[in-house]
Amino acid sequence: MNKAELVSAIAKRADVPASTVDSVLAGLQDELVEAITRGEKVAVSGLLTVERTQRSARTGRNPQTGESIDIPAANTVKVTAGSNLKKAASSVPV
């Protein structure tokens, strides 16, 4: 499902105009980006948690040449599924 399909589905489910849903999703994206920039953790109960984490420096290996390379420390984003998402995923047969 892409963004346009998501906007359409939410608009139908909530019985609101698609433009309103699109504005809300844009606002959510902006707020998530700002919160991660500030180092804050964002939790939507039952759905997901988004937080900035630090990955330490390490030594890696170039798969083509086998040469060792130094990978610098970096900030990254961790997204954790909430209980409702986990329950939905586990209810689908493999």
PDB file of N, CA, C and O in Angstrom:
ATOM      1  N   MET A   1       0.850  -1.168   0.000  1.00  0.00           N
ATOM      2  CA  MET A   1       0.000   0.000   0.000  1.00  0.00           C
ATOM      3  C   MET A   1       0.898   1.233   0.000  1.00  0.00           C
ATOM      4  O   MET A   1       1.773   1.375   0.854  1.00  0.00           O
ATOM      5  N   ASN A   2       0.673   2.121  -0.964  1.00  0.00           N
ATOM      6  CA  ASN A   2       1.455   3.352  -1.004  1.00  0.00           C
ATOM      7  C   ASN A   2       0.691   4.478  -0.278  1.00  0.00           C
ATOM      8  O   ASN A   2      -0.408   4.260   0.232  1.00  0.00           O
ATOM      9  N   LYS A   3       1.273   5.652  -0.239  1.00  0.00           N
ATOM     10  CA  LYS A   3       0.676   6.749   0.527  1.00  0.00           C
ATOM     11  C   LYS A   3      -0.702   7.127  -0.009  1.00  0.00           C
ATOM     12  O   LYS A   3      -1.626   7.344   0.776  1.00  0.00           O
ATOM     13  N   ALA A   4      -0.857   7.209  -1.327  1.00  0.00           N
ATOM     14  CA  ALA A   4      -2.154   7.582  -1.905  1.00  0.00           C
ATOM     15  C   ALA A   4      -3.234   6.571  -1.531  1.00  0.00           C
ATOM     16  O   ALA A   4      -4.362   6.951  -1.217  1.00  0.00           O
ATOM     17  N   GLU A   5      -2.893   5.301  -1.564  1.00  0.00           N
ATOM     18  CA  GLU A   5      -3.849   4.259  -1.192  1.00  0.00           C
ATOM     19  C   GLU A   5      -4.181   4.333   0.296  1.00  0.00           C
ATOM     20  O   GLU A   5      -5.332   4.138   0.686  1.00  0.00           O
ATOM     21  N   LEU A   6      -3.186   4.612   1.119  1.00  0.00           N
ATOM     22  CA  LEU A   6      -3.406   4.759   2.556  1.00  0.00           C
ATOM     23  C   LEU A   6      -4.323   5.937   2.842  1.00  0.00           C
ATOM     24  O   LEU A   6      -5.259   5.820   3.633  1.00  0.00           O
ATOM     25  N   VAL A   7      -4.061   7.071   2.203  1.00  0.00           N
ATOM     26  CA  VAL A   7      -4.894   8.265   2.386  1.00  0.00           C
ATOM     27  C   VAL A   7      -6.336   7.957   1.998  1.00  0.00           C
ATOM     28  O   VAL A   7      -7.263   8.325   2.719  1.00  0.00           O
ATOM     29  N   SER A   8      -6.529   7.295   0.882  1.00  0.00           N
ATOM     30  CA  SER A   8      -7.870   6.955   0.410  1.00  0.00           C
ATOM     31  C   SER A   8      -8.583   6.016   1.382  1.00  0.00           C
ATOM     32  O   SER A   8      -9.759   6.214   1.687  1.00  0.00           O
ATOM     33  N   ALA A   9      -7.880   5.004   1.865  1.00  0.00           N
ATOM     34  CA  ALA A   9      -8.479   4.042   2.788  1.00  0.00           C
ATOM     35  C   ALA A   9      -8.867   4.699   4.105  1.00  0.00           C
ATOM     36  O   ALA A   9      -9.945   4.431   4.635  1.00  0.00           O
ATOM     37  N   ILE A  10      -8.004   5.556   4.638  1.00  0.00           N
ATOM     38  CA  ILE A  10      -8.309   6.238   5.896  1.00  0.00           C
ATOM     39  C   ILE A  10      -9.468   7.210   5.703  1.00  0.00           C
ATOM     40  O   ILE A  10     -10.337   7.319   6.569  1.00  0.00           O
ATOM     41  N   ALA A  11      -9.488   7.913   4.577  1.00  0.00           N
ATOM     42  CA  ALA A  11     -10.572   8.863   4.299  1.00  0.00           C
ATOM     43  C   ALA A  11     -11.919   8.143   4.268  1.00  0.00           C
ATOM     44  O   ALA A  11     -12.902   8.645   4.813  1.00  0.00           O
ATOM     45  N   LYS A  12     -11.971   6.972   3.634  1.00  0.00           N
ATOM     46  CA  LYS A  12     -13.219   6.197   3.586  1.00  0.00           C
ATOM     47  C   LYS A  12     -13.614   5.715   4.974  1.00  0.00           C
ATOM     48  O   LYS A  12     -14.775   5.827   5.370  1.00  0.00           O
ATOM     49  N   ARG A  13     -12.642   5.176   5.716  1.00  0.00           N
ATOM     50  CA  ARG A  13     -12.926   4.614   7.042  1.00  0.00           C
ATOM     51  C   ARG A  13     -13.380   5.690   8.026  1.00  0.00           C
ATOM     52  O   ARG A  13     -14.291   5.460   8.822  1.00  0.00           O
ATOM     53  N   ALA A  14     -12.747   6.866   7.975  1.00  0.00           N
ATOM     54  CA  ALA A  14     -13.055   7.941   8.919  1.00  0.00           C
ATOM     55  C   ALA A  14     -14.138   8.883   8.396  1.00  0.00           C
ATOM     56  O   ALA A  14     -14.600   9.760   9.126  1.00  0.00           O
ATOM     57  N   ASP A  15     -14.546   8.709   7.139  1.00  0.00           N
ATOM     58  CA  ASP A  15     -15.560   9.552   6.508  1.00  0.00           C
ATOM     59  C   ASP A  15     -15.171  11.032   6.565  1.00  0.00           C
ATOM     60  O   ASP A  15     -15.959  11.887   6.969  1.00  0.00           O
ATOM     61  N   VAL A  16     -13.930  11.306   6.147  1.00  0.00           N
ATOM     62  CA  VAL A  16     -13.433  12.677   6.048  1.00  0.00           C
ATOM     63  C   VAL A  16     -12.797  12.851   4.671  1.00  0.00           C
ATOM     64  O   VAL A  16     -12.458  11.860   4.025  1.00  0.00           O
ATOM     65  N   PRO A  17     -12.630  14.077   4.215  1.00  0.00           N
ATOM     66  CA  PRO A  17     -12.015  14.295   2.906  1.00  0.00           C
ATOM     67  C   PRO A  17     -10.566  13.801   2.862  1.00  0.00           C
ATOM     68  O   PRO A  17      -9.845  13.865   3.857  1.00  0.00           O
ATOM     69  N   ALA A  18     -10.159  13.312   1.699  1.00  0.00           N
ATOM     70  CA  ALA A  18      -8.800  12.812   1.521  1.00  0.00           C
ATOM     71  C   ALA A  18      -7.776  13.915   1.758  1.00  0.00           C
ATOM     72  O   ALA A  18      -6.678  13.643   2.242  1.00  0.00           O
ATOM     73  N   SER A  19      -8.119  15.150   1.424  1.00  0.00           N
ATOM     74  CA  SER A  19      -7.179  16.254   1.639  1.00  0.00           C
ATOM     75  C   SER A  19      -6.887  16.450   3.128  1.00  0.00           C
ATOM     76  O   SER A  19      -5.770  16.811   3.501  1.00  0.00           O
ATOM     77  N   THR A  20      -7.878  16.216   3.968  1.00  0.00           N
ATOM     78  CA  THR A  20      -7.689  16.332   5.413  1.00  0.00           C
ATOM     79  C   THR A  20      -6.749  15.234   5.904  1.00  0.00           C
ATOM     80  O   THR A  20      -5.837  15.491   6.690  1.00  0.00           O
ATOM     81  N   VAL A  21      -6.976  14.025   5.440  1.00  0.00           N
ATOM     82  CA  VAL A  21      -6.121  12.900   5.832  1.00  0.00           C
ATOM     83  C   VAL A  21      -4.687  13.147   5.371  1.00  0.00           C
ATOM     84  O   VAL A  21      -3.740  12.885   6.112  1.00  0.00           O
ATOM     85  N   ASP A  22      -4.530  13.650   4.148  1.00  0.00           N
ATOM     86  CA  ASP A  22      -3.202  13.930   3.623  1.00  0.00           C
ATOM     87  C   ASP A  22      -2.496  14.979   4.478  1.00  0.00           C
ATOM     88  O   ASP A  22      -1.300  14.856   4.746  1.00  0.00           O
ATOM     89  N   SER A  23      -3.224  16.009   4.909  1.00  0.00           N
ATOM     90  CA  SER A  23      -2.646  17.049   5.768  1.00  0.00           C
ATOM     91  C   SER A  23      -2.239  16.480   7.121  1.00  0.00           C
ATOM     92  O   SER A  23      -1.193  16.842   7.659  1.00  0.00           O
ATOM     93  N   VAL A  24      -3.057  15.596   7.670  1.00  0.00           N
ATOM     94  CA  VAL A  24      -2.744  14.985   8.966  1.00  0.00           C
ATOM     95  C   VAL A  24      -1.501  14.111   8.850  1.00  0.00           C
ATOM     96  O   VAL A  24      -0.632  14.157   9.721  1.00  0.00           O
ATOM     97  N   LEU A  25      -1.406  13.316   7.787  1.00  0.00           N
ATOM     98  CA  LEU A  25      -0.217  12.480   7.602  1.00  0.00           C
ATOM     99  C   LEU A  25       1.043  13.327   7.396  1.00  0.00           C
ATOM    100  O   LEU A  25       2.115  12.972   7.887  1.00  0.00           O
ATOM    101  N   ALA A  26       0.919  14.431   6.682  1.00  0.00           N
ATOM    102  CA  ALA A  26       2.069  15.333   6.502  1.00  0.00           C
ATOM    103  C   ALA A  26       2.483  15.923   7.848  1.00  0.00           C
ATOM    104  O   ALA A  26       3.674  16.046   8.135  1.00  0.00           O
ATOM    105  N   GLY A  27       1.508  16.287   8.669  1.00  0.00           N
ATOM    106  CA  GLY A  27       1.805  16.804  10.002  1.00  0.00           C
ATOM    107  C   GLY A  27       2.466  15.758  10.878  1.00  0.00           C
ATOM    108  O   GLY A  27       3.390  16.070  11.629  1.00  0.00           O
ATOM    109  N   LEU A  28       1.997  14.510  10.790  1.00  0.00           N
ATOM    110  CA  LEU A  28       2.600  13.415  11.544  1.00  0.00           C
ATOM    111  C   LEU A  28       4.053  13.214  11.123  1.00  0.00           C
ATOM    112  O   LEU A  28       4.934  13.045  11.966  1.00  0.00           O
ATOM    113  N   GLN A  29       4.293  13.235   9.825  1.00  0.00           N
ATOM    114  CA  GLN A  29       5.664  13.075   9.325  1.00  0.00           C
ATOM    115  C   GLN A  29       6.563  14.196   9.836  1.00  0.00           C
ATOM    116  O   GLN A  29       7.669  13.936  10.309  1.00  0.00           O
ATOM    117  N   ASP A  30       6.100  15.431   9.745  1.00  0.00           N
ATOM    118  CA  ASP A  30       6.895  16.564  10.215  1.00  0.00           C
ATOM    119  C   ASP A  30       7.197  16.449  11.705  1.00  0.00           C
ATOM    120  O   ASP A  30       8.322  16.701  12.136  1.00  0.00           O
ATOM    121  N   GLU A  31       6.196  16.071  12.487  1.00  0.00           N
ATOM    122  CA  GLU A  31       6.391  15.969  13.935  1.00  0.00           C
ATOM    123  C   GLU A  31       7.336  14.826  14.286  1.00  0.00           C
ATOM    124  O   GLU A  31       8.162  14.971  15.187  1.00  0.00           O
ATOM    125  N   LEU A  32       7.233  13.687  13.588  1.00  0.00           N
ATOM    126  CA  LEU A  32       8.159  12.580  13.834  1.00  0.00           C
ATOM    127  C   LEU A  32       9.598  12.981  13.523  1.00  0.00           C
ATOM    128  O   LEU A  32      10.511  12.671  14.289  1.00  0.00           O
ATOM    129  N   VAL A  33       9.799  13.663  12.414  1.00  0.00           N
ATOM    130  CA  VAL A  33      11.144  14.106  12.032  1.00  0.00           C
ATOM    131  C   VAL A  33      11.699  15.065  13.077  1.00  0.00           C
ATOM    132  O   VAL A  33      12.856  14.939  13.477  1.00  0.00           O
ATOM    133  N   GLU A  34      10.895  16.016  13.521  1.00  0.00           N
ATOM    134  CA  GLU A  34      11.365  16.975  14.535  1.00  0.00           C
ATOM    135  C   GLU A  34      11.655  16.290  15.860  1.00  0.00           C
ATOM    136  O   GLU A  34      12.649  16.612  16.510  1.00  0.00           O
ATOM    137  N   ALA A  35      10.805  15.348  16.277  1.00  0.00           N
ATOM    138  CA  ALA A  35      11.018  14.644  17.543  1.00  0.00           C
ATOM    139  C   ALA A  35      12.296  13.818  17.492  1.00  0.00           C
ATOM    140  O   ALA A  35      13.060  13.806  18.457  1.00  0.00           O
ATOM    141  N   ILE A  36      12.539  13.128  16.383  1.00  0.00           N
ATOM    142  CA  ILE A  36      13.755  12.329  16.242  1.00  0.00           C
ATOM    143  C   ILE A  36      14.978  13.233  16.238  1.00  0.00           C
ATOM    144  O   ILE A  36      16.009  12.884  16.812  1.00  0.00           O
ATOM    145  N   THR A  37      14.872  14.395  15.594  1.00  0.00           N
ATOM    146  CA  THR A  37      15.969  15.360  15.575  1.00  0.00           C
ATOM    147  C   THR A  37      16.306  15.835  16.987  1.00  0.00           C
ATOM    148  O   THR A  37      17.475  16.029  17.321  1.00  0.00           O
ATOM    149  N   ARG A  38      15.270  16.022  17.814  1.00  0.00           N
ATOM    150  CA  ARG A  38      15.479  16.450  19.203  1.00  0.00           C
ATOM    151  C   ARG A  38      15.914  15.287  20.104  1.00  0.00           C
ATOM    152  O   ARG A  38      16.287  15.503  21.257  1.00  0.00           O
ATOM    153  N   GLY A  39      15.869  14.060  19.584  1.00  0.00           N
ATOM    154  CA  GLY A  39      16.258  12.897  20.383  1.00  0.00           C
ATOM    155  C   GLY A  39      15.130  12.349  21.228  1.00  0.00           C
ATOM    156  O   GLY A  39      15.370  11.580  22.158  1.00  0.00           O
ATOM    157  N   GLU A  40      13.908  12.731  20.920  1.00  0.00           N
ATOM    158  CA  GLU A  40      12.757  12.271  21.690  1.00  0.00           C
ATOM    159  C   GLU A  40      12.219  10.958  21.134  1.00  0.00           C
ATOM    160  O   GLU A  40      12.359  10.660  19.948  1.00  0.00           O
ATOM    161  N   LYS A  41      11.609  10.192  22.009  1.00  0.00           N
ATOM    162  CA  LYS A  41      10.975   8.936  21.634  1.00  0.00           C
ATOM    163  C   LYS A  41       9.484   9.215  21.419  1.00  0.00           C
ATOM    164  O   LYS A  41       8.859   9.891  22.235  1.00  0.00           O
ATOM    165  N   VAL A  42       8.914   8.701  20.330  1.00  0.00           N
ATOM    166  CA  VAL A  42       7.496   8.891  20.036  1.00  0.00           C
ATOM    167  C   VAL A  42       6.813   7.534  20.118  1.00  0.00           C
ATOM    168  O   VAL A  42       7.190   6.601  19.408  1.00  0.00           O
ATOM    169  N   ALA A  43       5.803   7.421  20.986  1.00  0.00           N
ATOM    170  CA  ALA A  43       5.085   6.162  21.148  1.00  0.00           C
ATOM    171  C   ALA A  43       3.610   6.384  20.867  1.00  0.00           C
ATOM    172  O   ALA A  43       2.976   7.243  21.480  1.00  0.00           O
ATOM    173  N   VAL A  44       3.068   5.609  19.941  1.00  0.00           N
ATOM    174  CA  VAL A  44       1.631   5.601  19.682  1.00  0.00           C
ATOM    175  C   VAL A  44       1.157   4.267  20.238  1.00  0.00           C
ATOM    176  O   VAL A  44       1.383   3.220  19.633  1.00  0.00           O
ATOM    177  N   SER A  45       0.506   4.307  21.382  1.00  0.00           N
ATOM    178  CA  SER A  45       0.141   3.120  22.135  1.00  0.00           C
ATOM    179  C   SER A  45      -0.569   2.078  21.267  1.00  0.00           C
ATOM    180  O   SER A  45      -1.562   2.381  20.604  1.00  0.00           O
ATOM    181  N   GLY A  46      -0.049   0.855  21.282  1.00  0.00           N
ATOM    182  CA  GLY A  46      -0.633  -0.246  20.534  1.00  0.00           C
ATOM    183  C   GLY A  46      -0.223  -0.301  19.080  1.00  0.00           C
ATOM    184  O   GLY A  46      -0.426  -1.323  18.425  1.00  0.00           O
ATOM    185  N   LEU A  47       0.356   0.780  18.551  1.00  0.00           N
ATOM    186  CA  LEU A  47       0.692   0.822  17.130  1.00  0.00           C
ATOM    187  C   LEU A  47       2.198   0.705  16.908  1.00  0.00           C
ATOM    188  O   LEU A  47       2.670  -0.268  16.321  1.00  0.00           O
ATOM    189  N   LEU A  48       2.948   1.700  17.380  1.00  0.00           N
ATOM    190  CA  LEU A  48       4.392   1.662  17.160  1.00  0.00           C
ATOM    191  C   LEU A  48       5.103   2.649  18.053  1.00  0.00           C
ATOM    192  O   LEU A  48       4.500   3.558  18.624  1.00  0.00           O
ATOM    193  N   THR A  49       6.422   2.442  18.162  1.00  0.00           N
ATOM    194  CA  THR A  49       7.307   3.348  18.876  1.00  0.00           C
ATOM    195  C   THR A  49       8.466   3.672  17.943  1.00  0.00           C
ATOM    196  O   THR A  49       9.032   2.782  17.308  1.00  0.00           O
ATOM    197  N   VAL A  50       8.815   4.956  17.866  1.00  0.00           N
ATOM    198  CA  VAL A  50       9.909   5.417  17.013  1.00  0.00           C
ATOM    199  C   VAL A  50      10.904   6.157  17.897  1.00  0.00           C
ATOM    200  O   VAL A  50      10.521   7.047  18.656  1.00  0.00           O
ATOM    201  N   GLU A  51      12.184   5.792  17.799  1.00  0.00           N
ATOM    202  CA  GLU A  51      13.200   6.465  18.602  1.00  0.00           C
ATOM    203  C   GLU A  51      14.534   6.487  17.871  1.00  0.00           C
ATOM    204  O   GLU A  51      14.816   5.644  17.019  1.00  0.00           O
ATOM    205  N   ARG A  52      15.347   7.478  18.230  1.00  0.00           N
ATOM    206  CA  ARG A  52      16.692   7.588  17.669  1.00  0.00           C
ATOM    207  C   ARG A  52      17.630   6.743  18.522  1.00  0.00           C
ATOM    208  O   ARG A  52      17.566   6.789  19.750  1.00  0.00           O
ATOM    209  N   THR A  53      18.493   5.979  17.879  1.00  0.00           N
ATOM    210  CA  THR A  53      19.482   5.182  18.597  1.00  0.00           C
ATOM    211  C   THR A  53      20.853   5.453  18.003  1.00  0.00           C
ATOM    212  O   THR A  53      20.975   5.985  16.899  1.00  0.00           O
ATOM    213  N   GLN A  54      21.877   5.079  18.748  1.00  0.00           N
ATOM    214  CA  GLN A  54      23.246   5.253  18.269  1.00  0.00           C
ATOM    215  C   GLN A  54      23.834   3.895  17.927  1.00  0.00           C
ATOM    216  O   GLN A  54      23.706   2.935  18.687  1.00  0.00           O
ATOM    217  N   ARG A  55      24.475   3.832  16.784  1.00  0.00           N
ATOM    218  CA  ARG A  55      25.175   2.626  16.363  1.00  0.00           C
ATOM    219  C   ARG A  55      26.660   2.918  16.523  1.00  0.00           C
ATOM    220  O   ARG A  55      27.161   3.907  15.989  1.00  0.00           O
ATOM    221  N   SER A  56      27.356   2.073  17.247  1.00  0.00           N
ATOM    222  CA  SER A  56      28.774   2.330  17.521  1.00  0.00           C
ATOM    223  C   SER A  56      29.634   2.031  16.293  1.00  0.00           C
ATOM    224  O   SER A  56      29.219   1.338  15.364  1.00  0.00           O
ATOM    225  N   ALA A  57      30.826   2.573  16.328  1.00  0.00           N
ATOM    226  CA  ALA A  57      31.784   2.333  15.243  1.00  0.00           C
ATOM    227  C   ALA A  57      32.192   0.867  15.261  1.00  0.00           C
ATOM    228  O   ALA A  57      32.249   0.239  16.318  1.00  0.00           O
ATOM    229  N   ARG A  58      32.475   0.328  14.077  1.00  0.00           N
ATOM    230  CA  ARG A  58      32.851  -1.070  13.993  1.00  0.00           C
ATOM    231  C   ARG A  58      33.695  -1.302  12.742  1.00  0.00           C
ATOM    232  O   ARG A  58      33.803  -0.435  11.876  1.00  0.00           O
ATOM    233  N   THR A  59      34.277  -2.472  12.672  1.00  0.00           N
ATOM    234  CA  THR A  59      35.057  -2.851  11.498  1.00  0.00           C
ATOM    235  C   THR A  59      34.202  -3.778  10.649  1.00  0.00           C
ATOM    236  O   THR A  59      33.645  -4.755  11.149  1.00  0.00           O
ATOM    237  N   GLY A  60      34.104  -3.469   9.372  1.00  0.00           N
ATOM    238  CA  GLY A  60      33.347  -4.293   8.445  1.00  0.00           C
ATOM    239  C   GLY A  60      34.257  -4.881   7.389  1.00  0.00           C
ATOM    240  O   GLY A  60      35.476  -4.723   7.445  1.00  0.00           O
ATOM    241  N   ARG A  61      33.662  -5.554   6.434  1.00  0.00           N
ATOM    242  CA  ARG A  61      34.445  -6.178   5.379  1.00  0.00           C
ATOM    243  C   ARG A  61      33.762  -5.908   4.045  1.00  0.00           C
ATOM    244  O   ARG A  61      32.556  -6.107   3.899  1.00  0.00           O
ATOM    245  N   ASN A  62      34.552  -5.450   3.069  1.00  0.00           N
ATOM    246  CA  ASN A  62      34.047  -5.247   1.722  1.00  0.00           C
ATOM    247  C   ASN A  62      33.774  -6.627   1.120  1.00  0.00           C
ATOM    248  O   ASN A  62      34.706  -7.420   0.982  1.00  0.00           O
ATOM    249  N   PRO A  63      32.518  -6.940   0.754  1.00  0.00           N
ATOM    250  CA  PRO A  63      32.211  -8.287   0.266  1.00  0.00           C
ATOM    251  C   PRO A  63      32.857  -8.609  -1.085  1.00  0.00           C
ATOM    252  O   PRO A  63      33.056  -9.783  -1.399  1.00  0.00           O
ATOM    253  N   GLN A  64      33.185  -7.607  -1.880  1.00  0.00           N
ATOM    254  CA  GLN A  64      33.795  -7.861  -3.185  1.00  0.00           C
ATOM    255  C   GLN A  64      35.283  -8.155  -3.082  1.00  0.00           C
ATOM    256  O   GLN A  64      35.806  -9.041  -3.757  1.00  0.00           O
ATOM    257  N   THR A  65      35.964  -7.384  -2.212  1.00  0.00           N
ATOM    258  CA  THR A  65      37.423  -7.533  -2.137  1.00  0.00           C
ATOM    259  C   THR A  65      37.888  -8.257  -0.880  1.00  0.00           C
ATOM    260  O   THR A  65      39.022  -8.732  -0.826  1.00  0.00           O
ATOM    261  N   GLY A  66      37.033  -8.345   0.124  1.00  0.00           N
ATOM    262  CA  GLY A  66      37.428  -8.948   1.387  1.00  0.00           C
ATOM    263  C   GLY A  66      38.236  -8.012   2.262  1.00  0.00           C
ATOM    264  O   GLY A  66      38.656  -8.398   3.353  1.00  0.00           O
ATOM    265  N   GLU A  67      38.462  -6.785   1.805  1.00  0.00           N
ATOM    266  CA  GLU A  67      39.253  -5.800   2.536  1.00  0.00           C
ATOM    267  C   GLU A  67      38.483  -5.311   3.766  1.00  0.00           C
ATOM    268  O   GLU A  67      37.272  -5.099   3.692  1.00  0.00           O
ATOM    269  N   SER A  68      39.171  -5.131   4.890  1.00  0.00           N
ATOM    270  CA  SER A  68      38.557  -4.580   6.101  1.00  0.00           C
ATOM    271  C   SER A  68      38.350  -3.085   5.931  1.00  0.00           C
ATOM    272  O   SER A  68      39.204  -2.386   5.386  1.00  0.00           O
ATOM    273  N   ILE A  69      37.213  -2.604   6.402  1.00  0.00           N
ATOM    274  CA  ILE A  69      36.930  -1.170   6.355  1.00  0.00           C
ATOM    275  C   ILE A  69      36.402  -0.732   7.705  1.00  0.00           C
ATOM    276  O   ILE A  69      35.755  -1.506   8.410  1.00  0.00           O
ATOM    277  N   ASP A  70      36.678   0.506   8.061  1.00  0.00           N
ATOM    278  CA  ASP A  70      36.173   1.072   9.303  1.00  0.00           C
ATOM    279  C   ASP A  70      34.844   1.751   9.021  1.00  0.00           C
ATOM    280  O   ASP A  70      34.745   2.608   8.143  1.00  0.00           O
ATOM    281  N   ILE A  71      33.815   1.357   9.779  1.00  0.00           N
ATOM    282  CA  ILE A  71      32.490   1.957   9.654  1.00  0.00           C
ATOM    283  C   ILE A  71      32.313   2.886  10.847  1.00  0.00           C
ATOM    284  O   ILE A  71      32.370   2.431  11.990  1.00  0.00           O
ATOM    285  N   PRO A  72      32.097   4.191  10.607  1.00  0.00           N
ATOM    286  CA  PRO A  72      32.013   5.142  11.707  1.00  0.00           C
ATOM    287  C   PRO A  72      30.714   4.988  12.503  1.00  0.00           C
ATOM    288  O   PRO A  72      29.750   4.383  12.034  1.00  0.00           O
ATOM    289  N   ALA A  73      30.710   5.542  13.706  1.00  0.00           N
ATOM    290  CA  ALA A  73      29.504   5.574  14.529  1.00  0.00           C
ATOM    291  C   ALA A  73      28.457   6.437  13.833  1.00  0.00           C
ATOM    292  O   ALA A  73      28.791   7.366  13.097  1.00  0.00           O
ATOM    293  N   ALA A  74      27.187   6.118  14.076  1.00  0.00           N
ATOM    294  CA  ALA A  74      26.119   6.868  13.412  1.00  0.00           C
ATOM    295  C   ALA A  74      24.854   6.821  14.249  1.00  0.00           C
ATOM    296  O   ALA A  74      24.662   5.915  15.060  1.00  0.00           O
ATOM    297  N   ASN A  75      23.996   7.808  14.043  1.00  0.00           N
ATOM    298  CA  ASN A  75      22.662   7.787  14.612  1.00  0.00           C
ATOM    299  C   ASN A  75      21.744   7.099  13.616  1.00  0.00           C
ATOM    300  O   ASN A  75      21.907   7.249  12.405  1.00  0.00           O
ATOM    301  N   THR A  76      20.783   6.346  14.127  1.00  0.00           N
ATOM    302  CA  THR A  76      19.825   5.661  13.273  1.00  0.00           C
ATOM    303  C   THR A  76      18.455   5.708  13.936  1.00  0.00           C
ATOM    304  O   THR A  76      18.330   6.157  15.076  1.00  0.00           O
ATOM    305  N   VAL A  77      17.440   5.253  13.237  1.00  0.00           N
ATOM    306  CA  VAL A  77      16.077   5.265  13.768  1.00  0.00           C
ATOM    307  C   VAL A  77      15.622   3.835  14.002  1.00  0.00           C
ATOM    308  O   VAL A  77      15.808   2.966  13.151  1.00  0.00           O
ATOM    309  N   LYS A  78      15.029   3.601  15.151  1.00  0.00           N
ATOM    310  CA  LYS A  78      14.504   2.285  15.498  1.00  0.00           C
ATOM    311  C   LYS A  78      12.983   2.396  15.566  1.00  0.00           C
ATOM    312  O   LYS A  78      12.451   3.253  16.271  1.00  0.00           O
ATOM    313  N   VAL A  79      12.286   1.531  14.835  1.00  0.00           N
ATOM    314  CA  VAL A  79      10.829   1.488  14.858  1.00  0.00           C
ATOM    315  C   VAL A  79      10.437   0.139  15.434  1.00  0.00           C
ATOM    316  O   VAL A  79      10.844  -0.904  14.921  1.00  0.00           O
ATOM    317  N   THR A  80       9.640   0.158  16.507  1.00  0.00           N
ATOM    318  CA  THR A  80       9.199  -1.058  17.169  1.00  0.00           C
ATOM    319  C   THR A  80       7.694  -1.181  17.024  1.00  0.00           C
ATOM    320  O   THR A  80       6.958  -0.232  17.295  1.00  0.00           O
ATOM    321  N   ALA A  81       7.239  -2.343  16.600  1.00  0.00           N
ATOM    322  CA  ALA A  81       5.808  -2.584  16.447  1.00  0.00           C
ATOM    323  C   ALA A  81       5.136  -2.645  17.811  1.00  0.00           C
ATOM    324  O   ALA A  81       5.687  -3.201  18.761  1.00  0.00           O
ATOM    325  N   GLY A  82       3.946  -2.071  17.900  1.00  0.00           N
ATOM    326  CA  GLY A  82       3.154  -2.119  19.119  1.00  0.00           C
ATOM    327  C   GLY A  82       2.363  -3.411  19.209  1.00  0.00           C
ATOM    328  O   GLY A  82       2.404  -4.238  18.299  1.00  0.00           O
ATOM    329  N   SER A  83       1.647  -3.580  20.305  1.00  0.00           N
ATOM    330  CA  SER A  83       0.932  -4.829  20.563  1.00  0.00           C
ATOM    331  C   SER A  83      -0.123  -5.138  19.509  1.00  0.00           C
ATOM    332  O   SER A  83      -0.282  -6.299  19.132  1.00  0.00           O
ATOM    333  N   ASN A  84      -0.847  -4.136  19.023  1.00  0.00           N
ATOM    334  CA  ASN A  84      -1.870  -4.396  18.010  1.00  0.00           C
ATOM    335  C   ASN A  84      -1.264  -4.861  16.693  1.00  0.00           C
ATOM    336  O   ASN A  84      -1.813  -5.753  16.046  1.00  0.00           O
ATOM    337  N   LEU A  85      -0.143  -4.275  16.286  1.00  0.00           N
ATOM    338  CA  LEU A  85       0.528  -4.714  15.064  1.00  0.00           C
ATOM    339  C   LEU A  85       1.093  -6.125  15.225  1.00  0.00           C
ATOM    340  O   LEU A  85       0.996  -6.944  14.311  1.00  0.00           O
ATOM    341  N   LYS A  86       1.676  -6.404  16.378  1.00  0.00           N
ATOM    342  CA  LYS A  86       2.224  -7.731  16.618  1.00  0.00           C
ATOM    343  C   LYS A  86       1.123  -8.784  16.597  1.00  0.00           C
ATOM    344  O   LYS A  86       1.297  -9.863  16.030  1.00  0.00           O
ATOM    345  N   LYS A  87      -0.008  -8.466  17.217  1.00  0.00           N
ATOM    346  CA  LYS A  87      -1.133  -9.388  17.234  1.00  0.00           C
ATOM    347  C   LYS A  87      -1.659  -9.644  15.826  1.00  0.00           C
ATOM    348  O   LYS A  87      -1.968 -10.783  15.478  1.00  0.00           O
ATOM    349  N   ALA A  88      -1.762  -8.585  15.010  1.00  0.00           N
ATOM    350  CA  ALA A  88      -2.238  -8.731  13.630  1.00  0.00           C
ATOM    351  C   ALA A  88      -1.286  -9.595  12.817  1.00  0.00           C
ATOM    352  O   ALA A  88      -1.722 -10.437  12.032  1.00  0.00           O
ATOM    353  N   ALA A  89       0.006  -9.390  13.002  1.00  0.00           N
ATOM    354  CA  ALA A  89       0.995 -10.169  12.242  1.00  0.00           C
ATOM    355  C   ALA A  89       0.975 -11.635  12.657  1.00  0.00           C
ATOM    356  O   ALA A  89       1.113 -12.515  11.807  1.00  0.00           O
ATOM    357  N   SER A  90       0.807 -11.909  13.933  1.00  0.00           N
ATOM    358  CA  SER A  90       0.846 -13.289  14.393  1.00  0.00           C
ATOM    359  C   SER A  90      -0.425 -14.048  14.057  1.00  0.00           C
ATOM    360  O   SER A  90      -0.423 -15.279  14.078  1.00  0.00           O
ATOM    361  N   SER A  91      -1.515 -13.350  13.746  1.00  0.00           N
ATOM    362  CA  SER A  91      -2.770 -14.040  13.438  1.00  0.00           C
ATOM    363  C   SER A  91      -2.844 -14.509  11.992  1.00  0.00           C
ATOM    364  O   SER A  91      -3.744 -15.272  11.639  1.00  0.00           O
ATOM    365  N   VAL A  92      -1.914 -14.068  11.146  1.00  0.00           N
ATOM    366  CA  VAL A  92      -1.900 -14.476   9.745  1.00  0.00           C
ATOM    367  C   VAL A  92      -1.105 -15.769   9.621  1.00  0.00           C
ATOM    368  O   VAL A  92       0.032 -15.836  10.087  1.00  0.00           O
ATOM    369  N   PRO A  93      -1.690 -16.813   8.994  1.00  0.00           N
ATOM    370  CA  PRO A  93      -0.941 -18.078   8.878  1.00  0.00           C
ATOM    371  C   PRO A  93       0.262 -17.928   7.952  1.00  0.00           C
ATOM    372  O   PRO A  93       0.258 -17.146   7.002  1.00  0.00           O
ATOM    373  N   VAL A  94       1.286 -18.707   8.269  1.00  0.00           N
ATOM    374  CA  VAL A  94       2.545 -18.646   7.504  1.00  0.00           C
ATOM    375  C   VAL A  94       2.424 -19.411   6.221  1.00  0.00           C
ATOM    376  O   VAL A  94       3.380 -19.474   5.447  1.00  0.00           O
TER     377      VAL A  94
END
